[in-house]
Amino acid sequence: MNNDIQLPRYTKSQLALRNGQDKPEIWIAIHGQIYNVSASRLWWNGKHYEHWAGQDLTEELKDAPHSDKVLERFEIIGVLI
């Protein structure tokens, strides 16, 4: 996706605040893109199985029972810097 130039940029510290605990938003990062997963019941309270929101989950995705295609239903709201 080449919309990176138009998307806001967030640091890991800013991403960490969107963990479902500190702020109402629930965000995760995969491959440098930040997704808003707040609407997903699977991310309720910032936790999805053994994974916590507010962080880069690129490495964890390798062991997931699904591909990154599941992220297509969520809005990309920023870029992780």
Gaussian input, Z-matrix of N, CA and C with variables (Angstrom, degrees):
# hf/3-21g

backbone

0 1
 N
 C     1     B1
 C     2     B2     1     A1
 N     3     B3     2     A2     1     D1
 C     4     B4     3     A3     2     D2
 C     5     B5     4     A4     3     D3
 N     6     B6     5     A5     4     D4
 C     7     B7     6     A6     5     D5
 C     8     B8     7     A7     6     D6
 N     9     B9     8     A8     7     D7
 C    10    B10     9     A9     8     D8
 C    11    B11    10    A10     9     D9
 N    12    B12    11    A11    10    D10
 C    13    B13    12    A12    11    D11
 C    14    B14    13    A13    12    D12
 N    15    B15    14    A14    13    D13
 C    16    B16    15    A15    14    D14
 C    17    B17    16    A16    15    D15
 N    18    B18    17    A17    16    D16
 C    19    B19    18    A18    17    D17
 C    20    B20    19    A19    18    D18
 N    21    B21    20    A20    19    D19
 C    22    B22    21    A21    20    D20
 C    23    B23    22    A22    21    D21
 N    24    B24    23    A23    22    D22
 C    25    B25    24    A24    23    D23
 C    26    B26    25    A25    24    D24
 N    27    B27    26    A26    25    D25
 C    28    B28    27    A27    26    D26
 C    29    B29    28    A28    27    D27
 N    30    B30    29    A29    28    D28
 C    31    B31    30    A30    29    D29
 C    32    B32    31    A31    30    D30
 N    33    B33    32    A32    31    D31
 C    34    B34    33    A33    32    D32
 C    35    B35    34    A34    33    D33
 N    36    B36    35    A35    34    D34
 C    37    B37    36    A36    35    D35
 C    38    B38    37    A37    36    D36
 N    39    B39    38    A38    37    D37
 C    40    B40    39    A39    38    D38
 C    41    B41    40    A40    39    D39
 N    42    B42    41    A41    40    D40
 C    43    B43    42    A42    41    D41
 C    44    B44    43    A43    42    D42
 N    45    B45    44    A44    43    D43
 C    46    B46    45    A45    44    D44
 C    47    B47    46    A46    45    D45
 N    48    B48    47    A47    46    D46
 C    49    B49    48    A48    47    D47
 C    50    B50    49    A49    48    D48
 N    51    B51    50    A50    49    D49
 C    52    B52    51    A51    50    D50
 C    53    B53    52    A52    51    D51
 N    54    B54    53    A53    52    D52
 C    55    B55    54    A54    53    D53
 C    56    B56    55    A55    54    D54
 N    57    B57    56    A56    55    D55
 C    58    B58    57    A57    56    D56
 C    59    B59    58    A58    57    D57
 N    60    B60    59    A59    58    D58
 C    61    B61    60    A60    59    D59
 C    62    B62    61    A61    60    D60
 N    63    B63    62    A62    61    D61
 C    64    B64    63    A63    62    D62
 C    65    B65    64    A64    63    D63
 N    66    B66    65    A65    64    D64
 C    67    B67    66    A66    65    D65
 C    68    B68    67    A67    66    D66
 N    69    B69    68    A68    67    D67
 C    70    B70    69    A69    68    D68
 C    71    B71    70    A70    69    D69
 N    72    B72    71    A71    70    D70
 C    73    B73    72    A72    71    D71
 C    74    B74    73    A73    72    D72
 N    75    B75    74    A74    73    D73
 C    76    B76    75    A75    74    D74
 C    77    B77    76    A76    75    D75
 N    78    B78    77    A77    76    D76
 C    79    B79    78    A78    77    D77
 C    80    B80    79    A79    78    D78
 N    81    B81    80    A80    79    D79
 C    82    B82    81    A81    80    D80
 C    83    B83    82    A82    81    D81
 N    84    B84    83    A83    82    D82
 C    85    B85    84    A84    83    D83
 C    86    B86    85    A85    84    D84
 N    87    B87    86    A86    85    D85
 C    88    B88    87    A87    86    D86
 C    89    B89    88    A88    87    D87
 N    90    B90    89    A89    88    D88
 C    91    B91    90    A90    89    D89
 C    92    B92    91    A91    90    D90
 N    93    B93    92    A92    91    D91
 C    94    B94    93    A93    92    D92
 C    95    B95    94    A94    93    D93
 N    96    B96    95    A95    94    D94
 C    97    B97    96    A96    95    D95
 C    98    B98    97    A97    96    D96
 N    99    B99    98    A98    97    D97
 C   100   B100    99    A99    98    D98
 C   101   B101   100   A100    99    D99
 N   102   B102   101   A101   100   D100
 C   103   B103   102   A102   101   D101
 C   104   B104   103   A103   102   D102
 N   105   B105   104   A104   103   D103
 C   106   B106   105   A105   104   D104
 C   107   B107   106   A106   105   D105
 N   108   B108   107   A107   106   D106
 C   109   B109   108   A108   107   D107
 C   110   B110   109   A109   108   D108
 N   111   B111   110   A110   109   D109
 C   112   B112   111   A111   110   D110
 C   113   B113   112   A112   111   D111
 N   114   B114   113   A113   112   D112
 C   115   B115   114   A114   113   D113
 C   116   B116   115   A115   114   D114
 N   117   B117   116   A116   115   D115
 C   118   B118   117   A117   116   D116
 C   119   B119   118   A118   117   D117
 N   120   B120   119   A119   118   D118
 C   121   B121   120   A120   119   D119
 C   122   B122   121   A121   120   D120
 N   123   B123   122   A122   121   D121
 C   124   B124   123   A123   122   D122
 C   125   B125   124   A124   123   D123
 N   126   B126   125   A125   124   D124
 C   127   B127   126   A126   125   D125
 C   128   B128   127   A127   126   D126
 N   129   B129   128   A128   127   D127
 C   130   B130   129   A129   128   D128
 C   131   B131   130   A130   129   D129
 N   132   B132   131   A131   130   D130
 C   133   B133   132   A132   131   D131
 C   134   B134   133   A133   132   D132
 N   135   B135   134   A134   133   D133
 C   136   B136   135   A135   134   D134
 C   137   B137   136   A136   135   D135
 N   138   B138   137   A137   136   D136
 C   139   B139   138   A138   137   D137
 C   140   B140   139   A139   138   D138
 N   141   B141   140   A140   139   D139
 C   142   B142   141   A141   140   D140
 C   143   B143   142   A142   141   D141
 N   144   B144   143   A143   142   D142
 C   145   B145   144   A144   143   D143
 C   146   B146   145   A145   144   D144
 N   147   B147   146   A146   145   D145
 C   148   B148   147   A147   146   D146
 C   149   B149   148   A148   147   D147
 N   150   B150   149   A149   148   D148
 C   151   B151   150   A150   149   D149
 C   152   B152   151   A151   150   D150
 N   153   B153   152   A152   151   D151
 C   154   B154   153   A153   152   D152
 C   155   B155   154   A154   153   D153
 N   156   B156   155   A155   154   D154
 C   157   B157   156   A156   155   D155
 C   158   B158   157   A157   156   D156
 N   159   B159   158   A158   157   D157
 C   160   B160   159   A159   158   D158
 C   161   B161   160   A160   159   D159
 N   162   B162   161   A161   160   D160
 C   163   B163   162   A162   161   D161
 C   164   B164   163   A163   162   D162
 N   165   B165   164   A164   163   D163
 C   166   B166   165   A165   164   D164
 C   167   B167   166   A166   165   D165
 N   168   B168   167   A167   166   D166
 C   169   B169   168   A168   167   D167
 C   170   B170   169   A169   168   D168
 N   171   B171   170   A170   169   D169
 C   172   B172   171   A171   170   D170
 C   173   B173   172   A172   171   D171
 N   174   B174   173   A173   172   D172
 C   175   B175   174   A174   173   D173
 C   176   B176   175   A175   174   D174
 N   177   B177   176   A176   175   D175
 C   178   B178   177   A177   176   D176
 C   179   B179   178   A178   177   D177
 N   180   B180   179   A179   178   D178
 C   181   B181   180   A180   179   D179
 C   182   B182   181   A181   180   D180
 N   183   B183   182   A182   181   D181
 C   184   B184   183   A183   182   D182
 C   185   B185   184   A184   183   D183
 N   186   B186   185   A185   184   D184
 C   187   B187   186   A186   185   D185
 C   188   B188   187   A187   186   D186
 N   189   B189   188   A188   187   D187
 C   190   B190   189   A189   188   D188
 C   191   B191   190   A190   189   D189
 N   192   B192   191   A191   190   D190
 C   193   B193   192   A192   191   D191
 C   194   B194   193   A193   192   D192
 N   195   B195   194   A194   193   D193
 C   196   B196   195   A195   194   D194
 C   197   B197   196   A196   195   D195
 N   198   B198   197   A197   196   D196
 C   199   B199   198   A198   197   D197
 C   200   B200   199   A199   198   D198
 N   201   B201   200   A200   199   D199
 C   202   B202   201   A201   200   D200
 C   203   B203   202   A202   201   D201
 N   204   B204   203   A203   202   D202
 C   205   B205   204   A204   203   D203
 C   206   B206   205   A205   204   D204
 N   207   B207   206   A206   205   D205
 C   208   B208   207   A207   206   D206
 C   209   B209   208   A208   207   D207
 N   210   B210   209   A209   208   D208
 C   211   B211   210   A210   209   D209
 C   212   B212   211   A211   210   D210
 N   213   B213   212   A212   211   D211
 C   214   B214   213   A213   212   D212
 C   215   B215   214   A214   213   D213
 N   216   B216   215   A215   214   D214
 C   217   B217   216   A216   215   D215
 C   218   B218   217   A217   216   D216
 N   219   B219   218   A218   217   D217
 C   220   B220   219   A219   218   D218
 C   221   B221   220   A220   219   D219
 N   222   B222   221   A221   220   D220
 C   223   B223   222   A222   221   D221
 C   224   B224   223   A223   222   D222
 N   225   B225   224   A224   223   D223
 C   226   B226   225   A225   224   D224
 C   227   B227   226   A226   225   D225
 N   228   B228   227   A227   226   D226
 C   229   B229   228   A228   227   D227
 C   230   B230   229   A229   228   D228
 N   231   B231   230   A230   229   D229
 C   232   B232   231   A231   230   D230
 C   233   B233   232   A232   231   D231
 N   234   B234   233   A233   232   D232
 C   235   B235   234   A234   233   D233
 C   236   B236   235   A235   234   D234
 N   237   B237   236   A236   235   D235
 C   238   B238   237   A237   236   D236
 C   239   B239   238   A238   237   D237
 N   240   B240   239   A239   238   D238
 C   241   B241   240   A240   239   D239
 C   242   B242   241   A241   240   D240

   B1=1.4485
   B2=1.5274
   B3=1.3042
   B4=1.4476
   B5=1.5195
   B6=1.3145
   B7=1.4548
   B8=1.5220
   B9=1.3248
   B10=1.4533
   B11=1.5196
   B12=1.3253
   B13=1.4590
   B14=1.5298
   B15=1.3076
   B16=1.4590
   B17=1.5268
   B18=1.3074
   B19=1.4543
   B20=1.5260
   B21=1.3426
   B22=1.4650
   B23=1.5220
   B24=1.3032
   B25=1.4633
   B26=1.5246
   B27=1.3346
   B28=1.4553
   B29=1.5276
   B30=1.3099
   B31=1.4573
   B32=1.5339
   B33=1.3254
   B34=1.4665
   B35=1.5213
   B36=1.3224
   B37=1.4703
   B38=1.5221
   B39=1.3244
   B40=1.4610
   B41=1.5189
   B42=1.3295
   B43=1.4577
   B44=1.5218
   B45=1.3281
   B46=1.4634
   B47=1.5330
   B48=1.3189
   B49=1.4702
   B50=1.5270
   B51=1.3157
   B52=1.4747
   B53=1.5242
   B54=1.3055
   B55=1.4637
   B56=1.5223
   B57=1.3339
   B58=1.4551
   B59=1.5097
   B60=1.3152
   B61=1.4597
   B62=1.5341
   B63=1.3275
   B64=1.4566
   B65=1.5290
   B66=1.2930
   B67=1.4732
   B68=1.5218
   B69=1.3255
   B70=1.4684
   B71=1.5357
   B72=1.3375
   B73=1.4539
   B74=1.5275
   B75=1.3359
   B76=1.4648
   B77=1.5193
   B78=1.3330
   B79=1.4559
   B80=1.5213
   B81=1.3397
   B82=1.4579
   B83=1.5282
   B84=1.3066
   B85=1.4635
   B86=1.5207
   B87=1.3224
   B88=1.4628
   B89=1.5239
   B90=1.3078
   B91=1.4731
   B92=1.5271
   B93=1.3312
   B94=1.4591
   B95=1.5135
   B96=1.3246
   B97=1.4580
   B98=1.5252
   B99=1.3312
   B100=1.4580
   B101=1.5199
   B102=1.3264
   B103=1.4646
   B104=1.5211
   B105=1.3307
   B106=1.4522
   B107=1.5242
   B108=1.3353
   B109=1.4700
   B110=1.5306
   B111=1.3367
   B112=1.4701
   B113=1.5199
   B114=1.3284
   B115=1.4565
   B116=1.5302
   B117=1.3195
   B118=1.4606
   B119=1.5276
   B120=1.3072
   B121=1.4645
   B122=1.5275
   B123=1.3353
   B124=1.4585
   B125=1.5288
   B126=1.3252
   B127=1.4604
   B128=1.5205
   B129=1.3247
   B130=1.4534
   B131=1.5283
   B132=1.3108
   B133=1.4645
   B134=1.5339
   B135=1.3370
   B136=1.4514
   B137=1.5154
   B138=1.3208
   B139=1.4612
   B140=1.5298
   B141=1.3217
   B142=1.4572
   B143=1.5275
   B144=1.3155
   B145=1.4622
   B146=1.5218
   B147=1.3225
   B148=1.4624
   B149=1.5374
   B150=1.3141
   B151=1.4625
   B152=1.5213
   B153=1.3220
   B154=1.4584
   B155=1.5148
   B156=1.3304
   B157=1.4633
   B158=1.5252
   B159=1.3192
   B160=1.4501
   B161=1.5110
   B162=1.3291
   B163=1.4573
   B164=1.5277
   B165=1.3230
   B166=1.4617
   B167=1.5312
   B168=1.3048
   B169=1.4661
   B170=1.5274
   B171=1.3229
   B172=1.4558
   B173=1.5280
   B174=1.3083
   B175=1.4716
   B176=1.5295
   B177=1.3216
   B178=1.4606
   B179=1.5321
   B180=1.3307
   B181=1.4626
   B182=1.5199
   B183=1.3205
   B184=1.4633
   B185=1.5259
   B186=1.3355
   B187=1.4620
   B188=1.5225
   B189=1.3245
   B190=1.4640
   B191=1.5305
   B192=1.3449
   B193=1.4558
   B194=1.5334
   B195=1.3246
   B196=1.4681
   B197=1.5183
   B198=1.3102
   B199=1.4648
   B200=1.5238
   B201=1.3117
   B202=1.4625
   B203=1.5338
   B204=1.3156
   B205=1.4770
   B206=1.5319
   B207=1.3388
   B208=1.4684
   B209=1.5274
   B210=1.3153
   B211=1.4609
   B212=1.5203
   B213=1.3190
   B214=1.4631
   B215=1.5275
   B216=1.3207
   B217=1.4703
   B218=1.5226
   B219=1.3450
   B220=1.4495
   B221=1.5140
   B222=1.3260
   B223=1.4633
   B224=1.5256
   B225=1.3233
   B226=1.4596
   B227=1.5197
   B228=1.3251
   B229=1.4666
   B230=1.5245
   B231=1.3285
   B232=1.4521
   B233=1.5014
   B234=1.3124
   B235=1.4623
   B236=1.5168
   B237=1.3165
   B238=1.4504
   B239=1.5319
   B240=1.3305
   B241=1.4715
   B242=1.5250
   A1=108.95
   A2=117.78
   A3=122.19
   A4=113.16
   A5=118.32
   A6=121.47
   A7=111.96
   A8=117.93
   A9=121.70
   A10=112.63
   A11=117.65
   A12=121.83
   A13=110.38
   A14=117.72
   A15=122.19
   A16=112.56
   A17=118.25
   A18=121.34
   A19=111.33
   A20=116.76
   A21=119.37
   A22=110.51
   A23=115.66
   A24=121.50
   A25=108.55
   A26=115.58
   A27=121.29
   A28=109.70
   A29=115.44
   A30=121.15
   A31=109.01
   A32=116.44
   A33=120.41
   A34=110.68
   A35=117.62
   A36=120.91
   A37=111.27
   A38=117.18
   A39=120.61
   A40=111.13
   A41=116.79
   A42=121.55
   A43=110.45
   A44=116.72
   A45=121.82
   A46=112.53
   A47=117.66
   A48=120.97
   A49=112.46
   A50=117.28
   A51=121.53
   A52=109.01
   A53=115.91
   A54=122.59
   A55=113.52
   A56=116.67
   A57=120.19
   A58=113.27
   A59=117.22
   A60=122.45
   A61=111.29
   A62=117.51
   A63=122.37
   A64=113.55
   A65=116.87
   A66=123.37
   A67=107.24
   A68=117.59
   A69=118.76
   A70=114.69
   A71=117.56
   A72=119.57
   A73=110.78
   A74=114.99
   A75=121.44
   A76=106.90
   A77=115.34
   A78=121.91
   A79=109.71
   A80=114.68
   A81=121.85
   A82=107.51
   A83=116.17
   A84=120.86
   A85=109.04
   A86=115.04
   A87=123.04
   A88=106.69
   A89=117.71
   A90=123.06
   A91=112.12
   A92=116.84
   A93=121.36
   A94=115.75
   A95=117.20
   A96=120.30
   A97=109.04
   A98=115.61
   A99=121.02
   A100=108.64
   A101=114.37
   A102=122.13
   A103=109.89
   A104=116.09
   A105=121.35
   A106=107.11
   A107=116.60
   A108=121.54
   A109=111.47
   A110=116.47
   A111=121.99
   A112=113.34
   A113=117.78
   A114=121.15
   A115=113.54
   A116=117.11
   A117=120.43
   A118=111.38
   A119=116.79
   A120=120.08
   A121=110.71
   A122=117.20
   A123=120.90
   A124=112.65
   A125=116.63
   A126=121.29
   A127=111.14
   A128=117.10
   A129=120.67
   A130=109.91
   A131=115.45
   A132=122.60
   A133=113.02
   A134=117.41
   A135=120.99
   A136=115.76
   A137=116.83
   A138=119.67
   A139=109.68
   A140=115.52
   A141=122.15
   A142=106.53
   A143=115.85
   A144=121.79
   A145=108.40
   A146=119.64
   A147=119.31
   A148=112.91
   A149=117.56
   A150=121.79
   A151=110.98
   A152=115.28
   A153=121.93
   A154=110.16
   A155=115.66
   A156=121.67
   A157=109.69
   A158=114.80
   A159=120.58
   A160=113.57
   A161=116.46
   A162=119.09
   A163=111.25
   A164=114.12
   A165=121.61
   A166=107.72
   A167=116.55
   A168=122.48
   A169=112.79
   A170=117.71
   A171=121.73
   A172=111.70
   A173=117.69
   A174=121.05
   A175=111.40
   A176=117.14
   A177=121.25
   A178=111.99
   A179=116.31
   A180=120.73
   A181=111.41
   A182=117.34
   A183=121.10
   A184=112.28
   A185=117.12
   A186=121.92
   A187=113.40
   A188=117.45
   A189=121.02
   A190=110.60
   A191=116.65
   A192=120.32
   A193=112.68
   A194=116.31
   A195=121.66
   A196=108.85
   A197=116.67
   A198=121.22
   A199=109.59
   A200=116.24
   A201=119.53
   A202=112.21
   A203=117.41
   A204=121.41
   A205=110.85
   A206=118.15
   A207=120.39
   A208=111.24
   A209=117.07
   A210=120.36
   A211=113.02
   A212=117.49
   A213=120.78
   A214=112.49
   A215=117.34
   A216=120.10
   A217=112.70
   A218=116.85
   A219=121.07
   A220=111.59
   A221=115.26
   A222=121.80
   A223=109.97
   A224=115.70
   A225=121.73
   A226=106.26
   A227=116.33
   A228=118.98
   A229=112.87
   A230=117.05
   A231=118.51
   A232=112.91
   A233=114.11
   A234=122.72
   A235=107.64
   A236=116.65
   A237=122.08
   A238=109.60
   A239=116.02
   A240=119.59
   A241=110.19
   D1=130.84
   D2=-175.83
   D3=-103.82
   D4=18.95
   D5=179.64
   D6=-85.86
   D7=6.32
   D8=-176.68
   D9=-54.41
   D10=-35.62
   D11=-177.92
   D12=-63.18
   D13=-33.67
   D14=-176.81
   D15=-86.88
   D16=-17.92
   D17=-175.40
   D18=-85.74
   D19=146.55
   D20=174.70
   D21=-63.31
   D22=153.52
   D23=179.53
   D24=-109.07
   D25=137.08
   D26=-178.12
   D27=-129.76
   D28=144.73
   D29=176.25
   D30=-84.31
   D31=169.41
   D32=175.88
   D33=-62.10
   D34=-33.07
   D35=177.92
   D36=-66.45
   D37=-41.01
   D38=177.33
   D39=-67.16
   D40=-40.82
   D41=176.74
   D42=-60.63
   D43=-41.73
   D44=-176.97
   D45=-60.00
   D46=-27.08
   D47=179.07
   D48=-73.32
   D49=-16.38
   D50=-179.52
   D51=-99.71
   D52=54.00
   D53=-175.25
   D54=-100.93
   D55=7.07
   D56=-178.65
   D57=85.93
   D58=-1.57
   D59=-179.54
   D60=-116.36
   D61=-49.35
   D62=-173.64
   D63=-82.39
   D64=-32.62
   D65=179.07
   D66=-137.24
   D67=160.99
   D68=-176.95
   D69=-69.41
   D70=-19.94
   D71=-179.20
   D72=-77.75
   D73=148.38
   D74=175.14
   D75=-122.83
   D76=110.54
   D77=-177.03
   D78=-120.27
   D79=149.78
   D80=170.74
   D81=-136.21
   D82=156.97
   D83=176.12
   D84=-117.32
   D85=137.21
   D86=175.20
   D87=-138.54
   D88=128.00
   D89=178.45
   D90=50.97
   D91=39.29
   D92=175.56
   D93=82.44
   D94=-3.87
   D95=178.74
   D96=-106.98
   D97=140.02
   D98=-178.74
   D99=-101.74
   D100=128.34
   D101=-178.98
   D102=-110.60
   D103=139.86
   D104=173.36
   D105=-91.83
   D106=108.62
   D107=-178.49
   D108=-106.33
   D109=18.63
   D110=-177.29
   D111=-55.92
   D112=-34.51
   D113=-176.03
   D114=-79.10
   D115=-9.20
   D116=-176.62
   D117=-82.96
   D118=126.21
   D119=176.14
   D120=-67.41
   D121=-19.51
   D122=178.26
   D123=-74.95
   D124=-13.88
   D125=177.73
   D126=-111.20
   D127=20.35
   D128=-178.78
   D129=-54.70
   D130=134.51
   D131=178.42
   D132=65.80
   D133=14.48
   D134=175.09
   D135=83.10
   D136=12.20
   D137=-179.25
   D138=-128.14
   D139=136.68
   D140=177.96
   D141=-130.94
   D142=102.07
   D143=-171.73
   D144=55.08
   D145=-120.26
   D146=-178.96
   D147=-96.21
   D148=11.88
   D149=-177.72
   D150=-105.31
   D151=141.42
   D152=178.79
   D153=-108.50
   D154=141.12
   D155=176.97
   D156=-71.73
   D157=172.26
   D158=178.51
   D159=84.11
   D160=17.90
   D161=-179.78
   D162=-148.13
   D163=170.56
   D164=177.52
   D165=-81.96
   D166=116.09
   D167=-177.65
   D168=-105.87
   D169=20.76
   D170=-178.49
   D171=-56.26
   D172=-48.14
   D173=-178.87
   D174=-65.90
   D175=-39.50
   D176=-179.38
   D177=-65.84
   D178=-28.82
   D179=-179.23
   D180=-60.67
   D181=-29.83
   D182=-179.57
   D183=-59.86
   D184=-30.38
   D185=-178.89
   D186=-97.78
   D187=1.01
   D188=-177.59
   D189=-73.25
   D190=152.24
   D191=177.82
   D192=-78.51
   D193=8.89
   D194=179.44
   D195=-138.39
   D196=165.69
   D197=177.80
   D198=-93.09
   D199=-179.99
   D200=177.29
   D201=-73.01
   D202=-1.34
   D203=176.45
   D204=-60.80
   D205=-29.38
   D206=179.76
   D207=-62.59
   D208=-20.85
   D209=-179.38
   D210=-76.57
   D211=-12.83
   D212=-178.51
   D213=-61.29
   D214=-22.55
   D215=-179.90
   D216=-80.74
   D217=-7.37
   D218=-178.23
   D219=-109.18
   D220=149.73
   D221=-179.17
   D222=-76.89
   D223=135.06
   D224=170.35
   D225=-83.45
   D226=117.79
   D227=-173.72
   D228=-110.76
   D229=-3.39
   D230=179.90
   D231=-176.40
   D232=-178.23
   D233=179.87
   D234=-123.37
   D235=135.54
   D236=177.46
   D237=-82.61
   D238=127.03
   D239=179.72
   D240=-112.36

